[in-house]
């Protein structure tokens, strides 16, 4: 099967301590954090197409536009759904419609884009970036 629109992904899990906003540094509340929701969306989309990729290929997230519209407490189940809605003409960029639900209803929705890359080439290029900076004697600083 080739990558085509209509491919769906789904993931279910129970919100635990490692997923709450106060633990993730995204707020002071002890509910399902937006960073955890984003990671779950990215993972669900990536895993929905990974089995269809050529050996040595993977996907990387390149864009995410989501709203987190309702709080989910510890211990409640979350369901993440993704659907591949658009494939770029070059076949390398995919757009997913995303929705997240807890047992009470919708908690988040939006779109997510992923690009297909060669895993070794991608990681090698990233490492070369670091080496290039070190060879120029530039020390990265945070402002």
TABEL-V352463 format. One record per backbone hydrogen bond with DSSP energy under -1.0 kcal/mol. CO is the residue of the C=O (numbers start at 1). NH is the residue of the N-H. E is the energy in kcal/mol with one decimal. If there is no record, write none. Layout:
BEGIN
CO,NH,E / CO,NH,E
END
This chain:
BEGIN
4,7,-1.2 / 7,84,-2.9 / 9,82,-2.3 / 11,80,-3.1 / 13,78,-3.4 / 15,75,-2.7 / 16,19,-2.1 / 17,20,-1.1 / 19,33,-3.2 / 20,24,-1.8 / 21,25,-1.1 / 21,26,-2.0 / 29,22,-1.9 / 31,21,-2.8 / 33,37,-1.9 / 34,38,-2.7 / 35,39,-2.3 / 36,40,-2.1 / 37,41,-2.3 / 38,42,-2.7 / 39,43,-2.6 / 40,44,-2.4 / 41,45,-2.4 / 42,46,-2.7 / 43,47,-2.7 / 44,48,-1.3 / 46,50,-1.8 / 49,52,-1.9 / 50,53,-1.5 / 54,57,-2.0 / 56,119,-2.5 / 58,117,-2.8 / 60,115,-2.6 / 63,113,-2.6 / 65,111,-2.2 / 67,109,-1.6 / 72,32,-3.0 / 73,76,-1.6 / 76,15,-2.5 / 78,13,-2.0 / 79,101,-2.6 / 80,11,-2.0 / 81,99,-2.2 / 82,9,-2.4 / 83,97,-2.7 / 84,6,-3.5 / 86,95,-2.7 / 88,91,-2.5 / 92,116,-2.9 / 93,88,-3.1 / 94,114,-2.3 / 95,85,-2.7 / 95,86,-1.6 / 96,112,-2.2 / 97,83,-2.0 / 98,110,-2.0 / 99,81,-3.0 / 100,107,-3.2 / 100,108,-1.6 / 101,79,-3.0 / 102,105,-1.1 / 105,102,-2.7 / 107,69,-1.9 / 107,70,-1.3 / 108,100,-3.2 / 109,67,-2.6 / 110,98,-2.8 / 111,65,-2.8 / 112,96,-3.4 / 113,62,-2.6 / 113,63,-1.4 / 114,94,-3.2 / 115,60,-2.2 / 117,58,-2.4 / 118,122,-2.8 / 119,123,-2.4 / 120,124,-2.5 / 121,125,-2.3 / 122,126,-1.9 / 123,127,-2.3 / 124,128,-2.3 / 125,129,-1.4 / 126,130,-1.2 / 127,131,-2.2 / 128,132,-2.6 / 129,133,-1.7 / 130,134,-2.3 / 131,135,-2.4 / 132,136,-1.1 / 133,138,-1.9
END
